[in-house]
């Protein structure tokens, strides 16, 4: 009987520790999201550290979803206005099946790059309502 009680107590301690560590991890993710002073690159580095920290205690579904949402958000923000090779610059990075929007570094003509299972990497030029090529306005970056 005493052995049974000890086993139950150990199981409850392990479960309690798991629940507490998951709550702490979720709170850290929320604090990271609310921190406006930290750069996107620093947030992505912190996300890597958090991922390593979860190896000892498997996270629950809510934590995995929050982690995945934040990681996608920060990766998108980090990729905006970053060179994509020597010819194009990313305006909006598409995740999952969303397209990526880029502009030509010389002509500033904007393109949508497909990002689907069937069409990966096809460029489609964006046009204005009059049919002329849509160009990127670099003055918008400063605002």
VOVO-911936 format. One line per field, with one value per residue (C-alpha): residue number from 1; x negated, z, y. Coordinates in Angstrom, 1 decimal, decimal comma, padded with zeros to 4 digits. Layout:
BEGIN
seq = [NUM  ...]
X = [X  ...]
Z = [Z  ...]
Y = [Y  ...]
***
This chain:
BEGIN
seq = [1  2  3  4  5  6  7  8  9  10  11  12  13  14  15  16  17  18  19  20  21  22  23  24  25  26  27  28  29  30  31  32  33  34  35  36  37  38  39  40  41  42  43  44  45  46  47  48  49  50  51  52  53  54  55  56  57  58  59  60  61  62  63  64  65  66  67  68  69  70  71  72  73  74  75  76  77  78  79  80  81  82  83  84  85  86  87  88  89  90  91  92  93  94  95  96  97  98  99  100  101  102  103  104  105  106  107  108  109  110  111  112  113  114  115  116  117  118  119  120  121  122  123  124  125  126  127  128  129  130  131  132  133  134  135  136  137  138  139  140  141  142  143]
X = [000,0  -002,8  -004,5  -001,3  -001,0  -004,6  -004,1  -001,0  -002,9  -005,8  -003,3  -001,6  -005,0  -006,0  -002,7  -002,8  -006,3  -005,2  -002,2  -004,3  -007,1  -004,5  -003,0  -006,4  -007,2  -003,9  -004,4  -007,9  -006,5  -003,9  -006,5  -008,7  -005,8  -005,0  -008,6  -008,8  -012,4  -014,0  -014,9  -013,4  -016,7  -017,1  -013,6  -014,4  -017,5  -015,5  -013,0  -015,9  -016,9  -013,3  -013,1  -016,1  -014,7  -011,6  -013,5  -013,4  -009,7  -007,4  -005,2  -001,4  000,6  001,2  -002,5  -003,3  -000,7  -001,9  -005,5  -004,7  -002,7  -005,4  -008,1  -006,2  -005,5  -009,1  -010,5  -008,2  -009,2  -012,9  -012,6  -011,0  -013,3  -016,0  -017,9  -016,8  -020,0  -021,5  -018,5  -015,5  -014,5  -011,7  -008,7  -006,5  -007,6  -004,9  -004,6  -002,8  -000,9  -001,0  -003,0  -006,1  -006,2  -009,5  -010,8  -013,6  -016,5  -017,2  -013,7  -011,8  -009,1  -007,1  -006,5  -004,6  -006,5  -004,3  -004,8  -002,5  -003,1  -002,4  -004,0  -007,1  -009,1  -007,1  -007,3  -004,2  -004,5  -002,1  -000,4  001,5  005,1  003,9  001,8  -001,6  -004,1  -003,6  -006,8  -008,0  -008,1  -011,3  -010,0  -007,5  -010,4  -011,2  -007,7]
Z = [000,0  000,9  -002,4  -004,3  -002,5  -003,3  -007,0  -007,2  -005,4  -007,9  -010,9  -009,5  -009,0  -012,5  -013,9  -011,7  -012,9  -016,5  -016,1  -014,3  -016,9  -019,8  -018,1  -017,6  -021,3  -022,5  -020,3  -021,8  -025,3  -024,4  -022,9  -026,0  -028,2  -026,1  -026,0  -028,5  -027,8  -028,9  -032,5  -034,7  -035,1  -031,3  -031,0  -033,5  -031,5  -028,3  -030,1  -030,8  -027,2  -026,1  -028,6  -027,1  -023,6  -024,5  -025,2  -021,6  -021,1  -024,2  -024,7  -025,0  -028,0  -027,0  -026,6  -029,9  -031,7  -030,0  -030,8  -034,4  -034,9  -033,4  -035,4  -038,7  -037,7  -036,9  -039,9  -042,1  -040,4  -040,7  -044,4  -045,4  -047,5  -047,5  -050,7  -052,5  -054,5  -056,3  -058,6  -056,3  -052,8  -050,8  -049,9  -048,3  -047,5  -048,2  -045,7  -046,4  -049,7  -049,7  -052,5  -051,9  -053,3  -054,6  -056,7  -059,2  -057,8  -061,0  -062,5  -059,2  -061,0  -058,5  -058,9  -057,1  -056,7  -056,4  -053,4  -053,9  -054,3  -058,0  -059,0  -057,0  -058,0  -060,9  -061,2  -062,2  -062,8  -061,0  -063,1  -062,4  -063,5  -066,8  -067,6  -066,9  -064,7  -061,0  -059,5  -055,9  -054,1  -052,0  -050,3  -048,4  -046,6  -044,6  -043,3]
Y = [000,0  002,4  001,6  002,4  005,7  006,5  005,7  007,9  010,7  010,5  010,5  013,6  015,3  014,6  015,8  018,9  019,8  019,3  021,6  024,2  024,2  024,5  027,5  029,1  028,5  029,9  033,0  033,5  033,3  035,9  038,2  037,8  038,8  041,9  043,1  045,9  046,9  043,6  043,3  040,6  038,8  038,7  037,3  034,6  033,7  033,6  031,2  028,8  028,8  028,2  025,3  023,7  024,2  022,2  019,0  018,0  018,5  018,0  021,1  020,9  021,8  025,5  026,1  024,4  026,6  029,8  028,9  028,2  031,3  033,5  031,8  032,4  036,0  036,8  035,0  037,1  040,3  039,4  038,7  042,0  044,3  041,7  040,9  037,7  037,1  040,0  040,8  040,9  042,2  040,7  043,0  040,4  036,8  034,2  031,3  028,0  028,5  032,3  034,0  036,1  039,6  040,9  043,8  044,0  045,9  047,8  048,5  048,4  046,3  044,2  040,5  037,8  034,5  031,5  029,2  026,2  022,5  022,6  026,0  026,7  029,8  031,1  034,9  036,9  040,7  042,9  045,6  048,8  049,3  050,8  047,7  049,3  047,5  048,2  049,6  049,7  053,1  053,1  056,3  054,0  052,3  055,4  055,8]
***
